[in-house]
Amino acid sequence: MDRLYQATILTPPGTTAALPLTSNLPLEDAELVSVTILIPDGHAGLTGIRILQAGKEIVPWSNDDWLISNDEIVTVPIGNQITAVGLQIQTYNTDAFPHKHWVRALINDLNTSAAQTAAATPFIPSAVLSGP
């Protein structure tokens, strides 16, 4: 059975990439099907976000890189086992105003077949996209 976890990350102004805000998204022992990141309009390239699992960067797939965008939804299929420790979300914000990112993790029971997992797609309500 699929389950959707979500977190709203509010990053204060003046948070640097050298000392990012780190937020935890606890999950459960399961399969991490996908991660969706919603970056609303207004970020204008002044913020960055990355997702780590067990201290290793998985989104974007690179060491010491950031997803920098504006008014975009990024969904990354993962298809890997996750533990209850979950994910770490790091953000920075060089703007003078606070900014939000929304992060969603779709998980599935470990005993679900790979075919069912590959067909799973997270639901993203359009109302979320109109937020700051």
Steps between C-alpha positions, in 0.01 A plus 500: 500500500637842402536771762587865443707691754553872469690786657488876463844652536516872585851633455577835663673775303879506514537121532815418304593192298805464724274473810168370362181435695468124555151356555410136557219312329452181704343217302474128574675182396370478144583560136551864402317514168558867415574846636316809375627853566274800443683830454244782480528820299711768667812299579664650189820298535569635850432171679629147476382162621647151513385167644727263689449139604734365768725803450533445122354748255234336281328808347668638301720197443835658567717590793468857622250615237166680537170504316452870417178599327185710494137394457581135430394154612774237492415132547785253525428124495716327763390135540730427794458374854469764775502472878297683763783754532374626164642791307689817582406814309753779474409848379657840467353843432709802402192720452380767746167315547418151635418232241315166513570173326258208511644149501297182453620145533295214358572170673375147453513178699823307449318192373327683211609391154729724294237521225243655733757739641612622158141588412449713815478877450466753784189719502573875513196721561499814283410711806848446641655662196330831570671537840805721570 
